[in-house]
Amino acid sequence: MSLNVAEAAEDGPEESPRVQAQDRIAEALAELSDVTDTPEGVQACASFSSADVDFGSDAWISRLADVQGWLHFDDDLSDADLAAFVLSLAANLSFVPPAQGIEEAGGATRLTSEALERLAARAEAATRLKDEFIAELNSDGVTQSSATASWADRWEAEGGDEEAISPEPVTAKADVWHIFQLTKKKLNLTPSYQRGDVWRTGDRQKLIESILRGIPLPSIILLRKGGAAPDDVVDGKQRLTAILRFVGKHPEALARVVEADKAKPEAGFRDKFENDYPKFRLAWKRYMGEPLTAKLEDDYYFPFRLRNDKNGVLVGKDLEPLRGKYYTQIKGHTIHVADQEVTVEELFEGAPDYKVPVIEYTKASQRQIHEVFNLYNKQGMHLNAEEIRNAVFHDVELTRAILVAAGDASSRANIAEIAPSLLDVPGVGELGKTLADYGFGEARYRRTKVLGWIIATLVNDSGGKLLPSTARHTDDLLKRVQDDGSHALRASSRLSDLFGLVTTATSLHAAYDELWPDKFRGDGKSSRWQDLQLVGSLVGVAIATAGAPEDIEERLETNAATIRQAALNEWTRPEKTQTRTQWDFIARIAAGVVEKLGIDIESASEAIRARFGSSGVESLLASRIPPKGA
């Protein structure tokens, strides 16, 4: 029996919901493969791209099997044969009997559209919970076991919010702002401290479904900038983005449509976009020459459909007709929300009783913004240390420069305004790409974390105290720069010099790839790095570069074999990576690299201090744990 799920011919000229679900699944599975740290019992696998998840053949099955641990199914997927695999998949997607999740089309057995949609939602939930697991694992005092337990608990909660759904609408009122007041207001969705768009399609669909059922939303928090400047969205960006996209009012989407309308007036893009989005999609493909895949719609901030799942929350005679539809298709449909009978259009563009609580700050310090994040960040993915740090210290150019150099700033950000000190730093644009090649992707500012860690280790003097957690050490450096108006790293020239040093060291570190065997980098099976080994070796190369800038390349070539042997045999990662053992490991690697390059580390530290006002080298060396019996 073939399990080829290639689309049948009857799916028509418009991209079908099946293909959109497949795109979502492919993107999510690829992201799940690109992970080094996993919960206990979840096997890591070789990373693959979304293009490798081929639904035109059976290739998607092996990719799904590779990452099934992240999906936290009740039972393992069967590997007896292909038929058994797809039946076990349908069973794990809660089809009873499992055969209800399978259909025959064109002589082939495939998952039904509903099963694909459930799998897409499951895979996207897995990527969100994966990010939360990694964020927790990187927190102070957290073990793999405790992070695994939290991850499993989140999965249990994930499946419990859609059971025993009542067809009656939820009765609730939040007497603050109507939705249209948010969609029509000038908002800055991307202040420098905000994270990117981390919600997936399934998350956005659930948000809109909550509104359609009358469920009150958590507070949207805005910071009024004054004058004609748009309000900063401090918290609620993901919710606002979902709403704006659903109703077709996201500013990025509107700008793109207006531009296309001017270029192709005969297509009638603007009118179709506002009144018949399915026709707009067909027109876009015809006149612009590109089908609007789910990925492109995300990139363009175009609208999305509601879920087409009878086991979802759109139940009852009012809500069932909304399944699988775009906003333009349901605007005139009548529903009951907050004890009112309203049309969907009135709910989103009128003045019904249903409102959204909004907290608008007219004046707030960065510390108060920190409080806002901690108090009100209750829905969706909680902010990690890097996301909070970007908010608290975003007024410090060093913070913004780390974000930009790591490649985690918004693609629409104006670098000349955010981090002007980087404009004349040669090669700094490659820094983020190099960190990505090391295995530190875009998810949740991982590259920003590593780069901030490296810089703090190089220049932050702990004043004789034992080094705190890595996150706290980075925070301590940024707080010093924020609080001291005369701090050396407030000077643009010093920042340029610092990022020039780190960029040079990173380039050298990557160019001499033969120094770092796979066994040293991580698990010995791939070329991806773990953070402790990367930070230790990169800091070592940076210290050495500061100490001997004229002949550092010659020293690396001459001593390559010695460093490689040490990486293979001397610098062994500790079994328990607590704060003290983490710093000991980093210090042993960094000092070892400098020593084997024949550079005096004290002189190198003095060079760093002279250039940047302080050095963290002595603090790092003092963190080494004396050998037993010494």
Sequence and secondary structure as in RCSB ss.txt:
>XXXX:A:sequence
MSLNVAEAAEDGPEESPRVQAQDRIAEALAELSDVTDTPEGVQACASFSSADVDFGSDAWISRLADVQGWLHFDD
DLSDADLAAFVLSLAANLSFVPPAQGIEEAGGATRLTSEALERLAARAEAATRLKDEFIAELNSDGVTQSSATAS
WADRWEAEGGDEEAISPEPVTAKADVWHIFQLTKKKLNLTPSYQRGDVWRTGDRQKLIESILRGIPLPSIILLRK
GGAAPDDVVDGKQRLTAILRFVGKHPEALARVVEADKAKPEAGFRDKFENDYPKFRLAWKRYMGEPLTAKLEDDY
YFPFRLRNDKNGVLVGKDLEPLRGKYYTQIKGHTIHVADQEVTVEELFEGAPDYKVPVIEYTKASQRQIHEVFNL
YNKQGMHLNAEEIRNAVFHDVELTRAILVAAGDASSRANIAEIAPSLLDVPGVGELGKTLADYGFGEARYRRTKV
LGWIIATLVNDSGGKLLPSTARHTDDLLKRVQDDGSHALRASSRLSDLFGLVTTATSLHAAYDELWPDKFRGDGK
SSRWQDLQLVGSLVGVAIATAGAPEDIEERLETNAATIRQAALNEWTRPEKTQTRTQWDFIARIAAGVVEKLGID
IESASEAIRARFGSSGVESLLASRIPPKGA
>XXXX:A:secstr
        GGG SS  HHHHHHHHHHHHHHHHHS S   TT        GGGS TTSSHHHHHHHHTHHHHT SS
    S HHHHHHHHHHHTT SSGGGGEEEETTEEEE HHHHHHHHHHHHHHHHHHHHHHHHHTSTT  HHHHHHH
HHHHHHHHTSSSSS  SS       SB HHHHHSS EES  TT       HHHHHHHHHHHHTT     EEEE  
 TTS EEEEE HHHHHHHHHHTT  HHHHHHHHHHHHH GGG HHHHHHH HHHHHHHHHHHHS    HHHHHHH
T        TTSS  HHHHGGGTT  HHHHTT EEEETTEEEEHHHHHHS  S  B EEEESS  HHHHHHHHHH
H  SSS   HHHHHHHHTTTSHHHHHHHHHTT S TT  HHHH GGGTT TTGGGHHHHHHHTT  SGGGHHHHH
HHHHHHHHH   TTS    HHHHHHHHHHHHHH TT GGGSHHHHHHHHHHHHHHHHHHHHTGGGS HHHHSSSS
SS   HHHHHHHHHHHHHHHHH TTTHHHHHHHTHHHHHHHHHHT    SS  HHHHHHHHHHHHHHHHHHTT  
HHHHHHHHHHHHS   HHHHHHT    TT 
